[in-house]
């Protein structure tokens, strides 16, 4: 019996070890793209993935976690929320400097080709994700790519009006095919590798001879720009997509066999053919006529992604499955929340995969049309997808410049993935209540969400704005929320009930807002009807009247974002327009100082809790710390590789946290300007806020993800607090015990211990009371 128990124990131990190694390998594959850039973040990135694994992985991590969390250890950032991604995710491929618009897989499945707006193609090893080659030669965006049946060459299509043939082994250019008079949108190689088909904005489809590079035929029949093309598995017919229609052409004669059209389908962006040639799948979305999103601007033509909003009509986007023999539509696959941009059919014809602007891929049952699963992991628009010839993996290309490889078996089995709640569009702003119990996030999906800090769960979703929300703030007493929107309104919401208290017209979309330290007024961006300038409007919270207006930049510069922050005593506002930062005296309504130094537009400002300095975050990739009194730069924080979208000062004034489009969150020492810690996120970071009582950051990104992040090894010193008068005499709130303390004589400008029994809070009291000059010391 003892031998049997010992054998079972060894078997169990081996199983645990195997499970642990597999978990570590899985995490390492998923983080390789980050660790290639920052190998020093190995512990941070691995732990933030592995902490969610089942036993025995947490036990294996425990000793190192204790060492990394001990007093004196180097600071690092620990996420409290799981990543919103599917278990099917294998790895991420990063390297392109622009959007990945097309992807293709070699016939033997050993390499992947990606086409990008950075004017290059890249060849990747599908097994280890290593970049094999960069194909340079196009002078425009590369919109299409395909691999020959024997894997020896690659063909590409570009906005420079050419196609190019490349040697797959060497990456050298073999030939350039010219003849199209507008951008070439897509390309495909026939199953024998004899001819190439291309589609173009010039409204034609061309068939090229691979050997000679000459055009065999020019197919005309579409009335608008052509977005995509595909060749049947037997090489007998070609399908092209334009506007609301697909045309099936005879590959030999060039004659039209059939026109598949459905006005309800909206614009067709991509097409794919089933392996037996009996079905055509078309991806479409609800866009303006004449537009195609694969090569479109960085943002959609209407300035925002189309997303479904509760209480409104769902946008029209779907995949249509057509029967080639009868030219009839078999099914419409609906479920994506935004435009469907790419599609692919598995080699065995059992599943269809779609790629969408809603940042996801969906896997559909080809026979029934039912959705099997949604693949989450991308945090920006997914432009294309392809399935390996053996059906073992899926690859997808994203507008953020990355590709992802997914396990097709896990996906087909109905992998639902895991992760925290979030928004359906970029998170533009976040704020933490002064008691530290609630977080509010604002999003381009037109909603605000109220989160419980302790559990990390959403407590309420606030619906009312007609368009995307640009900013939000919470009143000092936690009773109301302010939000601004592209619908040019400022809304005041009741925190307890989630109902609207008031709606004010700002006259400007995407403006910022901030609530005064005493909660009596709100500052929001607007536009002056008189001068035509961007302005700051000061609104009275109680009656909704406009108290005063501060002039900013001319509206002609609206492409440059603004930012502002209110001093802790409410006496001045820091207001940025383009690359300048101005300090406005609210009583005199005049500029105290103009802060000059940034070489790019300022995206955010933050005040120190004592009002002595302000921090500005800029598109030039830097942050600057300014002395408010002298207007001089104390320090320039350099380290981000993209525009810095947000910044916040810690409650004790000792450190600064920044969020950047480079997809990282950084912590800086406010005194020295040195970087203390970095956390790579899933996507470009758009906002950040700090907990008032402990080292906890909340961040939102472009993909709708909301992160709760512990700043391990970083401790708050004495919290700087400002007394404010809410109508019953000056009080201040202790962030440790959350109790309001009546201001006592002699506290102003002093460091004190919280007098509440059992509270160990240490406070630095500002030498002024918000809104009450009679209390100002000195």
N, C-alpha and C positions, 0 to 999 in steps of 0.2 A: 504493500500500500504506500509506503514511504517513497519507494522508487517512482510509483505512479504519480504521487503528488509533486515530487521533484521535477519530473518530466513535464507535468502540466505547468509548473511554475516557470520552467525554462522556456516553454512554448509561449506562455503569456508575456514573459520578459522580452523575448525576441519580437513578438507582435507589437509591443509597446515601442521598442527601439525602431522598428520598421516604420510605424506610424509617425514617430517623431522625426525621423529622417525625411520621410515623404513630406511632412508639413514644412520643414525647413527648406527643402528643395523647391516646393511650391511657392513659398514666400520669396525665396531668392530669385526665382524666374520672374515673378511679378514685379520685383523691385530692381531688376538689372539696369533698366534704362535710367533710373535715378542714381544708382550706385556707381555707374560709369562716370557720372559727373561729380558726385560727392561720395567717394568711398569712405570718408570719415563719418558718414551718417549710417553706417551699417547697423549699429545697435538700434538707433531710433527707428529706422524703417522696418527692420525685421521684427522688433518687439511690437510695433503698432499693428502688424499683421498677425503675429503669432499669439498675441494675448487672447484672441478669440477662439483659439483652437481648443479641442477637448483634451482632457488628461491623457497622457502624462506631460504634454508640452508645457503647461504653466509651471509644473514642478521643476522641469529642466531650466526654465527661465528664472525661477525664483532667486537663486544665489546671485546671479548677475544683476537682477533688478534691485536687490537689496544694496549691492555695492554701488550701483549707479545712482541710487536715491539717497545715499548716506550724506550727512553734512560734509561740505567741502568738495563733493564730486562736481564734475563739470555739468553745467546746465544742459538739459535736453527737453524735447517737447513730446509729450505722451498724449495720444488721442483717446478720448473717452467715447467716441462714436465709431461704429463699424463703417467701413467703406461701403458705399452703395455699388456693389459689383457682383456679377454672377460667379458662381463656382466654376463655370466653364472656362473662365479666363485663364489662359496659359501664360502669356507674356505680352509686353508692350515693346514696340519697335520705335525708337525715337532718333531723329537725325535730320529730317527735312526742316527747312527754314520757312516753309509755307504750308498751305493746306494740302493734304493728300486727297486727290480728286478721283483717282482710279487705282485699282490693284488687280493683279493677275497672278496665277500660280502656274509653275512649270508642270508639264505632263507627268513627270515622275514625282512631283510634290516636294522636291528638294530645295527649291528657291521660290521667292516671291518677288514680284516687280511692283513698284509703286510709282505713280506719276503725280507731280506736284505743281503748285502755283509758283514754286521757287525756280521753275524752268529746268528742273532736273528729273531724271528717273533714278531710282535706286534699286539695287538687287540685294536681297537679304537671304541669308541661310535660314530656312524655315525650322531647322532643328534647334539651333542655338541662338538665333536672332542676330548673328553677326552680319554686319554690312559688308557685302562682297565687293560692290562696285558702285560708283556714282557716274551716271551717263549725262554728260554735259554737251550741249550743242544747240538746243532750241533757244530761240530768242523771245519766247513768250511762255505763258502757262502751258503745262503739259496736261491735256484734258483726257487723254485715253492711252491705253497700252494693252498689248496682248502678247502671248508667247506662242511660238511656232509649235506644231505637233511633235517635232523631235527635240524641242527645247534648245535648239542651236541659235535661234535669233529672236529678237524682241522688236516689235513695231510700236511706234508712239505717234500720237496726234497732238497738235499744238495750236494755240492762238496765233502763232507766227505764219499760219496758212500752209504748213508743211507736215508731211509725215516723215519719220526717219526709221531706218532699219539698223539695228545694232547687233553686234556679235555678243552673244550671251556670256561667253567665256572671258573674253578680253575686255568687254565693255566699249569696244571701239565702234565708231559709226561706219556702217557699210554703204549706205546710200541715203539720199534725200529725195523724197517724192514731191514734186511741185505741180500745181495746176489749180487747186482750189483758190477761189478769189476772196475767201473770208476764213475765219477761224475754223480749224478742223476739230470737231467736237468729240469724235470717237473713232475707234478702229477695231477690226477683228480679222483674224487669219483663218482661212478655210481649213478643214480637217486634213487635207493633203499637203498643206503648206505651199500651194501653188499660187493662190491669189489673196489679195488683201482688200477688204471693204472699208471705206471711210465715209463718215457723215460730216456735214459742214453747215456753218451758218449761211453759206451761199445757196442753201435750199436744195443742194444736190447730194446724191450718193455716188461715189466713184468706186469702180472695181479696177484694181491695179495688178499687173503681172509682177510677181516677186522677182523673177529672173531678170527682166529688162527694166523694171521700174516705170514702165509706161502704163498709162490708163487704158484699160480694155474698153470701158464704156462709162458713160455718164448718165445716171438715172435721174430723171426730172419728173416731178409730180407733186411734191410737197409745196404748200403755200407759205410756209414760214421756216424759220431756222430749224435745223434738225439737231436733236439733242443726243441721239444714241443710235447704234446699229448692232446687229448680231447676225451670225451665219448659222444655218441649221446644221445639225451634226453630220448629215450626209452631204453637205455643201451644195444642195440643190436650190435653196432659196435664201433670201436675205430679208431681214426685218429692219425697218428704220422707224424712229419715233420723232414726231414733231407736233407741237400743239396738242390738240385733242385726238390725234389720229396716229395709227401705225399703218405702214404700207408693207405688204409682202410682195417681194420682187422675185421673178425667176432669175436665178444667178447666171444662167447661160445666155438667155435672150435679153434680159433687162426689162422684160415686160411686167406690168403690174398684175399680180395674181388676185390680190384682194386688198381692200381698204377696211381697216378695223377702226371704227370711230364711235365714241360715246361722249357727247357734250357734258354729261354729268361727271365724267371721270376727271376733268380738268387736265392741266398740262402734263404730258408724259415726259418724264425725265430719263427713264432708262427702260431697257427691255432685255429679256432673256428667253431662251428657247429650251424646252424640255429635252432630255437625251434621246427620246424617240421621235422628236420633231412634231409631235401632235399638238403641243400647247405653246402659246406665247404668253409670257408674264410681262405686264407693264406696270411700272411704278409711276405714281403721279402725285400732284399736290395742288393746292389752291393758291396760285400766283397770278400776277398780272399777265395778260396776253403778250407774247413776244419775249418773255423773260425765261431764262433757264438758270437754275440755281447752282449747277455744278461750277460754272465759271463766273458766277455773280459776284457782287461786292462782298466785303467782309461782313456786312449785315444785310438782311433781306431788304428789298426795295421799299417797303413801308416802314423801315427802321426798327423792326422787331420781329422775332420769330412768331409764327402763328401757333398759338397754343389754345387748348380747350379751356374755357372758363366756366365754372359752375353758374347755372342760371342763363347761360347763353347758348347759341347754336354751335355745334362742333364744326370745325373747319373741314372742308371736303378733301380728304386725302385717303388713298387706298392703293391696293394692288388689284389689277384686273387680270383674270385668267381667261385667255381666249382659246377657242377650239379652231385650229388651223383649217381643218377639213370643211367645217360649216361656217366659218367666219362669224361665229356667235360667241357671246360672252358667257362663260360657264359660271364664274364666281367673282365676287368682289371681296377682297380680304381687308377688313377694316379693324382698326385698333390703335394705330399710331396716333399720337397727339399733334403731329405736325407733318410737314411735307415729307413724302417718301422719295428718296433720292437715288437709291440703287436697289438692285435685286439680282438674285442668282438662284439656279435650280441645281439640286444635288445630282451627282452622276447617275444615281439609281432612280432618280425621279420621285423620291418619296417626300422630300421636304423642299420648301421654298424659304429663302432667307431674304429679308428686306432691311434696308438701312435708311434711317430717317433723321430729320432735323430735330426730333425730340430726344436726341442723344442716345438712342437705343437701336438695337437690331431685334427683329422678331423672327422666330422660326415657326413656319406654318406647315400643317399637314397638307401635302399636295392633293391627296385624294378627297379629303373632307372639307378643306379650307379652314379648319379649326386652328387657332393659335396654340402652339405647343409650349412656347416659352418666350420670355423677353430677356435679352442679353443686355445687362447693365454694366457699365465700366467706363465707357466714353463719357466725357463731360462737355462735349461740344457736338456740333452737327456731324453725323456719320454720313459720309459722302458716297461710299461704295462698299461692296462686299463680294467675296468670291469663296467658293467651296473647292477644296482640294480634289484632284481626280480620283483619289481612293476614298473620298468622303470622310476622312478622319479629322479634318480640321477646317475651320472657317477663318478667313482673314477679313478685316475691315479697315477702311481708311477714313481718317477723321480730319475735319477742318482745323484741328489744333496742331496738325503736323505729325501726328503719330499713327501707327497701325497697331491693331491688336489681333492676337491669334487666340482662337477659342477651340475648345475640345468639342467636336461636333456630336460625339456620342452622348456626352453629358447634356449638351444643349437639346438634342433631339428627344432625350428622355424626359424633358420638362423641367430642367433646372430653373428654379425661381430666384436663385441668388439670395443674398442677405444684405443687410445694411440698414442704416438709420433712415428716418423720414427726411424729407427735404422738399424743395420746390421743383416745379416743372420747367423753370427757366432761370437765368442768372439771378443770384442773390445780390442785390445792389446795396443793402444796408443792414446793420444790426445794432441793437442797443440793449443794455442790461439795466434793469431797474436798480434803484439805489439800495434796496434791501437785498439785492443779489439773488432773489428768488425766481425772477422771470427774465426771459430774453424775448425780444421782438425782432423778427427778420422781415425784410421787405424784398419783393421780387418782381421781375418783369412779367411774371405770370399773373399779375394784377392783384395778388393777395399779400396780406401780412399774416404771419403766424406767431402765436404766443407759445413759448416753450417753458416747461418746468426745468429749472436748472438741476435740481436734485436727481430727477429721473432721466432727463434728456428727451422727454416725450412732448409732443405737440398737445397743448391744452385747448387751443381755439384757432380757427382760421377766419380772418376778417375779410369780407368781400364787399366791395362797393366802388372801388376805382374802376374806370372804364378801360384804362390802358395801364401799361407797366408802371410800377412804383419805383421812384428814384431814391427816396430817402425816408428815414423814420427816426423818431426820438421818443424817449419816455420822460414824462414830467418828474421833477425831483421828488414829489410825494408819491409817485407811482400810480396816480389816479387816472391819468389819461395818456394817450399816444398821439403824436402828430406824424403825418405822412404827406409826402408830395409825389406827384405823378405826371406822366406824360400827358394826361388828360387836362393839365394846367389847373389842377385844383390842389388845395391844402385841406386835408381832412383832420378833424379832431375826433378821436375814438375814446370811448369809456373803457378803461382797462378791465374793470370787473365784469361788465356785461358784453363787451365787444361791439356795442352799438355805436352808431355815428352820433356825435354831439353837434358837429358843425362842419359845413363845407364852405371854403373860401376860394375865390377865383384869383389865381396868381398871374395868369397871362403868359406863363412860360412853362414848358415841359422839361422834364429831367432836372428840375431845380433841387437844391438841397434845403434842409430845414434843421433848426435847432431850437430848443426850448430854453428860456432864460433860467438862471440858477434859482430864482424865487418862484418860477412857474407862472409868472404873470403875462409873459409875452412870448411869441414865437417869431423867429426870423426865418424867412423863406425867400428864395430867389424868384424874381419876376421880370417883367418887361415894362418899361415906361412907354405909355402911349404917346407921351408928349415928345420926349427926346429920342425915342427909339433905341435907348440903351438898356443893357441888362442892369437890373437893380436888385437891391436887397429891400424887402418890405418887412416892416415890423408890425405885427398884428397883436392886438389885445385879445387874450384868450377868453376873457369873460364875455365880452360883447361882440367880438369879431371885427372891431373897427381897425382901420389902418392907422398906426400911430405916426410913422414917418417912413421915408424912402431914402436909401443910400445909393448913389449912382455907381455903376461899375463900368464894364467894357461895352463897346458898341455892339449892337446885335449882329452886325456884319461878321463879328468873330464868334458867332454862336457855336462853331465847331469846336471851340476850346472850352473845356469844362471849367466850372467855378467851384469854390469851396469856401466855407467859413466856419468860424468857431467863436463862441461867446466867452468872455473872461469870467472867472468864478465870482466876481462881485457884480457882474452885469453892467459894468460901466463902459466897456468897449468891445468891439467885434473885430476879429481878424477876417478879412475878406480877400480872397484871391481871384483874380481874373487874368487869364492867360498865364504869363510867366511872372507876374508881379503879385506881391502880397502887400495889402494895405491894412493899417491899423486905424480903425474908425472910433472916434470918441462919440458915444451915443448921446451924451448930454449936449455937447456943443455941435453935434452933427458935422464934424469936420475930420479930415485925415490927420492923425498924429504922426504917422511915419509910413514911408513906402519902402518895402524890403525887396532889394534887387539882387539877383544872383542865379536863379534857375535859368536853364537854357531850353526848357520845355514847359508846356502847360502844367499848372499846379492842379492836382486832382483832389487833394485833401489837406485840411489843416486841423491841428489839435492844440488845445491850450494845456499848459501845465496846471496842476491843481492849485498852485499858489499864484498863478497869473504872471510869473516872472519871465517865462519864455513860451514860445509857440513853435510847433514843428510843422513843416510843410512837406508834402509828398508830391513828386513831379513825374511827368512823362520822360524826363531826362534820366530816369533810373536812380535818382538820389533823393535823400531826405535832407532837409536843412533845419538846424536848431537856431532860432533867432532870439536875441535878447530884446524883449518888448520895449524896454526903456530906452535903449541906445539904438535899436534897429540893426545892430551888427550880428553877423553870423558867428555863433559859438562853435558850431561843428557842422561838417558835411558828412553824411553817412553814405558810404559807397559800398556796394556789394550786390545789389539787385541787377539782373541782366535785362529787365523789362520795365515798363512804366510802373510806377508805384501808385496804386489806386487808393490806399487807405493807410491811416496811421492813428495811433492812440497813445496817450501818456499814461503811465501807471498811477494809481491813486496816491502813491508816496513820492511821485516825481522822480524816481531813480532810474527808470528804464522806459523804453519806447518799443512798441510792437508795430510792424508794418506788413502790409499785404500787397503783393505785386502780380502783374500780369505774367511774370515769369513762372508763376505757379508755386511760389514759396511764401511762407510766413517767416519773418525774422524778428529777433529780439535784440535790442541795442542798449548799451549802457548810455544813459542820458548825460553823464558827466564826461566820459572819455570818447563817446561816439563809436566804441568798438562793438563788433558783432558778437553776441553771446550764444545764440542758438539759431538753428534754421530747421524748418520742416517743409519738405516738398509735399504738395497737395495733389489732388487728382487733376486740377485745372487752374486756370488763371484766378487768382484771389482778388475779390472785389471789395471786401469790407472786413473790418475787425473791431471788436470791442473787448473790454476787460471787466472782469468781476470786481466790484468795489471792495471786497474784503479778503479775497485770496487770489493766488496766482493762477487764474483760469482765464483763457482767451476763448472767444467765440468768433468764428470766421465763416464767411460764405464765399462761394466761388461761382464761376460762370456756368457750371453744369448744374446748379441748383442744390449743391451739397452744402450742408451746414455742419460745422465741426465744433466740438467742445474739446479744448486742448489744455491739459495741465502743463504748467511751466515748471518742470521738475528742477530743483536746485536753485530756483529763483524765489526769494522770499520778500514780501512787502516789509518795508520799514514802517515807522509811524505813519499812519494814514493821514493825509492832509484833508481837513474838513473845513467847510465854510458854513457858518451859521446863516440861516435865512429866516425871515419873518413871514409865516403863512397866515398871519392875522391874530395870533394869540401870544405875541412876543417872540423874540429871537430864540430859535432852537437849532440844534445840530444833531445829526444821527450818527451813532457809533456803528461802523461797519461790522464790528465783531459781534455785538449782542443785538444789533438792529433796533435799539431803543433810542427814542428822541430825548435829548438832554437839554434842559433850559440853560441858556448861556449865562454863566456866572461871571461876576466881576473879576477881572484879572486873567481870564482865559485867552482873550484875543492876543494872537502872536506868540502863544506859549505852547510847549509840549506837555501834555498831561496824560495821566492814566484815566481810563474810563471809571467814573465813580460808582457805577452799578456793581452791586455785590456779585462776585463770581465771574465778572468779566475781566479779561486780561488785555483788553484793547489799549493800544498806545496811540495817541492822537496828536497831530500838530494842527493847532487851530489857526486859521488865517486871521490876519490882523484887520479884518473887515467883515461886515455883515452884508449879504447880498441885498442890494436895493435900499440900504439904509446908511446914508453918509454920516449920520450923527453917531454911528457906532464905529466909524473908521478910526483906527488908531494912528496917530501921527498925522 
